[in-house]
Amino acid sequence: MSESTTKHLTTRDIILTGILLAAGAVIRMFFPKLPVTPNFIIAMYCLAILLVRPGLVQALAIGIVAAILSQLTSGSPVPFLNFVSEPIGCLACYLLSRPRYRVPIAGYSLKPALVTFLSTLASGVTFVLILSFILMSQGKGAKYVMILSVVVPTAIANTVITQLAYEPLRRVLRLKDPDVAS
C-alpha cells in the first residue's frame, strides 16, 4: 500500500478531527435555519482534512463519521443520503488537498477556500442529485429540484468559514504548512 492510503493519524490528529466534527454538529443543530445556511459539518471536515492531512482510508472514515453526525442533524426527506454525499465530499477534499500548491493572496494561501468550495459542491451536488432522482421517481421531485440552488451559496458560506479558521488554527496548533517547502 502506498503511504497516502496508510498514513497513521496521531492521537492529536484524531482528537482535533473529533472536536471539529462535534463542533460542526453542535453549531449545525443550533444555528438558525435560514434560506441559505452553512453546512458546518462539511466546513469542519474540510478544515480537519486540510489540517491533519489524513490518508485515503482515514479521510473516508471522516466522511462516515460526518455522515452519522449529518444524519442526526438533518431534516432531509430521504434518510441516509449523507452516507453517500459526505464520503464523496471527504474524498474530494482529500484529493484536492494532497498536491502541494498555494493560491497566494497577500501572503495567505486560498487553498483552504478552493478545497472547501469544491468539496462542498461535490457533497452537495451528490446529495441533491440522488434526492431529486428519488423524489422524482415518486412523482414529487419537481419542487425539490430547486434545492440545488442552495448548494452554491452553502459552498460559499463554508468556504468563508474554513478560510477564516484555517490559518489561525494551524498557527495555534503549531502545524507546519504542508504546502511550503521546508
N, C-alpha and C positions, 0 to 999 in steps of 0.2 A: 504494500500500500504506500501511496505517496505521503509525504509529510503533510500536505494540505488537507488530507482526509483523516489523518490520525493524530492531529495535534492534541495534546493533553492540556486541558484548562487547569489553571491553578485554583486553589481554594478561593483566592481573592477574585478571580475571574467569575467563578460560579456565584459567589455572594453578590458581586456587583450586578451581574445579569439578573439574579433573582430579585434584588432590590429594585432595579429599574423596571422589570416587568410588573412587580407588585405595585409599584408607584403608578405605573401606567394604568393598571386595572382600577386602582382606587380612584384616581383622578377621573377616569372614564365613567365610573359609577356615579360620581357626584357632580361632574361638570354639567351645567345646564344644557338641555337639549335645544340646540339652535338649528336653523336650517342647514348650516354647514358647521360641523363640529370636528375638531381634530380627532384623529384616532390615536389616542395617547399610547395604546399598546403597541401599535406599529412604530410610532416615533421612538418609543423606548427600546424596542428590539433592534431597530436600526442603530440607535445610539450604542447599545450593548455590543452589537456585532462590529461596529466601527472601532470601539474602544478595546475589546478583548481579542479581536481577530481569531475567532474560533475556526476549527477545521470544518469541513463539509458536514460531517455527521453531527457535530455539536450545533452547527447553525440550523440544521433541520430539527434537532431536538428543541432548540429555542423556539422554532416555529410551532412545534407541537404544544409546548407549554403556553405559548401565546394564543394558540387556538383554544386551549382549555379555558384560559382567562377570558378570551373574547366571547366564548360560548356562555360563560357565566354573566357577562355584562351586555350581551347583545339582545336587541329586540327584533331580530330577523324573523320573518315569517316562515323561513325554512331553516330548521336547526341543522347544525353540524357543517355548514358550508365553510366555516372558518378552518376546518381540518384540511381543506384543500388550499384555501386562499393564503393563510398565514405561512405554511411551509413554502409556498411559492414566493411570497414576499421575502422571506428569510433567505431563500436560495438566490433570488435576485440581489439582495443586499450582500450576501457572501461573494457572489461572482463580481459585483461591481466594486467591492472594497478590496479585493485581492491585488489587482495590479497596482504598482507604485506610480502614482501620478498626483499632481496637485493642480488645482484650478485656483491660482492665486489672485486675490484682490486685496490690496492694501496690506500685504504681508500675511493674510489669512487664507487658508485653503477653503474653497467652497465645495470640496469633495463631499463632506457630510451632507450638504444640501442636495447635490446632484444624486448621490446614492439614495438618500431618503426619498426624494421626489420620485425617482424611477421605481424604487422598491414598493412605495405606496401605490403607484399606478399598477404595478404587477399584481399586488394583492387585491386591490380594489376592482380592477377590471375582471380578474378571475372570479371574484365573488359575484359581481353584478351579472356577468355573462351566464354563469351557472344558475343564479337566481332567476334571471329573465327566462332562460330556457325552461326551467322547471315550471315557473308560473304561467308562461305562455302555453305550455303543454297541458295545463289545467284550465286554459281558457281565461285566465285572469292576469295575464302578463302585461297587457298594453299600458296600464298605469304605472307599472313598476320599471319599465324600460327607461324611464326618465331618471331613475336613481343614478344612472351613470354620470349625470351632470353634477353629482355630488362628489365624485371621485377626484376630479382635478382640484377643486377648492380644498378638499381634505388633504390631498398631496401637498398643496402649497402650505397649508397650516402646519402639517407635520414637518415639512422642510424647514420652516422658520424655527420651530421648537428645537429640532435636532441641531441645526446650525448654531443657534444661540447657546445651547448647552454643551456642545462637543468640546470646544477649546477650554472653557473653564474647568470642566470635569477632568479632562486629560491632564491639565496642569495640577489640579488639586490632588489627583491620584498619582502624580509624578510618572505618567506613562510617556514613553518615548513616542514621538510622531513616526509611525511606521513608513510614511511616505517621504521622509527626509533621509538622505544617505547619511550614515553615521561617520 
